[in-house]
Structures are given as C-alpha cells and as structure tokens.
Amino acid sequence: MADMDTVKFEMVTPERLLVSQLVHMVLIPGGEGDFGVLPGHTPLLSTIRPGTIVLYGKDNKIAERLFVEGGFAEVTPESCTVLVEEATHLEDITLEMADERVQKANDAMMDAGNEGERRGAEREFVAAEAMLAAVEQMRKDHLH
C-alpha cells in the first residue's frame, strides 16, 4: 500500500509481473515526451516510446533503470502501472550489445524488400538507437 510519500510501481509483461515496489518517483519516456510520476499525480494514460524508465527511492537516489521498447502507462494518484512486451535492466546491456543491435537494424533497413519489412526495420532501428543512447547516458552518469 502506497503512503503519501510513495507511489506503487508495477511493470507487467504478457507473461508475468516483473516489478512491484514502492518508489518515491518514476520517470517514463512517454509517447508525447518524458514525464515524472510523484504521489498524488493526476490520472493519466500514455503510450511509452523506446527508452529508460527510472525508479527513484529514498533521497531521490536512482533505485533501478529499465530499458523498454514501448508500451503503455496508467497513472493514478497512488500508483503507476506500466504494460510492456519486455524490459531489460539497463545495467545488463553493454555498449557492444547496443552497437551491434544498431548495426543489425541498419542492415535490416538496407535489405528491406517491401514496405512492411522497411517499417518493421525502422521501428527496430529507433529502439536500437534509444538503447544505445540510454547505455551511453548511463555510462556518462557513472563517470560523474
């Protein structure tokens, strides 16, 4: 149960509940731009674009960073529920993995034989670039 200083955060995939914890704040890469969720937030439904969901614990310290490729967020004054196909702890993604994914997505765009393949490859390229940017930002944050 969330108190006045926390929000209940849940991340759900079609297979299972990935995360369920009380947090002080959540940052989400919304479809219309990044947004933060604090206790007492106005009810909201939003799409999520590829990027990093950041969970903050006590003293506004980052508790967890999860890379998602998209999904939906439902926010109430007491909770934030995120529905995604899959999520990866950002710390588990190496720069080499992200670089390789960008290259493969770029190759797939170049090799696309029809409009449907091209659109799918473009979506993958956008997600791959977002992953690379997230890993680079995390590395930069750790250096400071």
N, C-alpha and C positions, 0 to 999 in steps of 0.2 A: 504494500500500500504506500503510495507516494505521500510525502508530507508537504508542508508549504515551501520547503527548500529543494525539493527534488521532483523529477519527472520520471515516471515509469517508462523505460525504453524497451521495446521489443522489436526484434528483427526476425522475420519469418520467411522461410522459403516454402515452395510447394511440398517439400519433404518433411521439414521439421522447424522447430523453434531454435534459432541459432543463438540469440542473445535475449536475456531478460534480466534487467537490472535497474536499480535506481541511479539516476545521474543528476547532476546539477544543471547541465546544459547539453544540447545536441546541436551540431552544425550539420546541415544537409545540403547537398548540391541539387537544389530544386530545378525543375524544368524552366522556370522563369528567372532563376538566379538563386544564389545561396541564401539560406535563411537559418536563423537560430531559434531553438525552442527552449524556453525557460518555463518554470512553473507558472500556471495561470495564463498560458498562451491562448489566444483566440482560436476557436475551432477552425481547422484548415484541412483541405485535401489538396495534394500536389503530386505531380509527376516528379520523378528523380532522374537526372541525367547522369552519365558516367562520371564518377568522381569519388571522393572520400567522405564518408560520414565520420565525424569526430565526436567522441563521447568525452565529456569533462566530468571529473569527480570533484572532490572537496578542494578548496583553494584554487579552483579553476585550472587544475592540472589535467593534462590530457590523460585519460584513462585507457582509451582504445581508439584505433583508427581502422576503419573497414572500407576497403575498396569495393564499390558496387558498379555494375554496368547499367543500372537503371532500375526503375520500379515505381512504387507509389508510397506516399507517406500520408498517414492520417494523424492529425494532431488534435488533442483535446486539452483543456486546462490542466489535466492531471497526467496525461500520457502522450507518447509518441510511438506509433506502430508503423514499421517500415516493412513493406512486402517487396521482396526481390527474388530473382531467379537463383542467384548465388552471391556470396560475398567472400572476400579474402582479407585476412588480416594484412594490412599494408606492410608490416614488418616481415611478412613471409614472401614478399615479392622483391626479387633482386633487380638491379638496374639492367643486368644482362637479360633477364627474362622479359622485362618490359621492352627493351630494344629489339629483341628477337620477335616479339609479338607485333611491334610496329612494322618491322620489315616484312613479315609474313602477310600482314594485312595490306601493305602497299603492293606486294607482289600479286595478291589476290585481286586487287583493283585493276592492275595492269592486265591480268589474264582473264578478266570477266568477259564471258561470251555473250551475255544478253543483259537487258535492263535489270531484271530481277537479281542476277548474280552481282551486278555492279552495285545496286543498292545495298545488298547484304554485305558486300566487301567494304563499302563506305561506312556502314554502321560499325563494323568491326574495327575499321581504321580509327574512327572517332573514339571508340572505347579504348583502343590500344594507346592512342596519344594521351588520353586522360590518365591512363595507368602510368605511363612514363612520366608525365608531369607530376603526378602525385608522389611517385618514388623520388624524383629529383627534389621536390619541395621538402619531403621528409628528411632526406639526406642533408639539405641545406639547413633545416631547423636543428638537426643534431650537431651541426658544426658550430652553432652559435650558442 
